[in-house]
Amino acid sequence: MGEKTEKITIRISPETAERLKLRAEAEKTTVTALLTEAAERDPRLELAAARFRELKKSGLIEEFAAAFPNEEPDASDRSGTRAA
């Protein structure tokens, strides 16, 4: 069985949609595959991952978590602090 995926909706101009469809057809792939490849190639994603790996190696993440146990984000509060 394949990897689990998530469905999202994006808005693009009809012209861009047509160009994507034509390119996907020419490359014998799908628009989804083209967009996924483009997103994964985005250097901003790799930069964020590299910075996280550096922090993880440094021990600063664990140090912060130990010093501020109530400041770790959770799914109910995206601001960075836990809701009281």
Secondary structure, DSSP 4 states (H G I P E B T S, - for coil): -PPP---------HHHHHHHHHHHHHTTS-HHHHHHHHHHH-HHHHHHHHHHHHHHHHTHHHHHHHH-GGGS-BTTBTTSS---
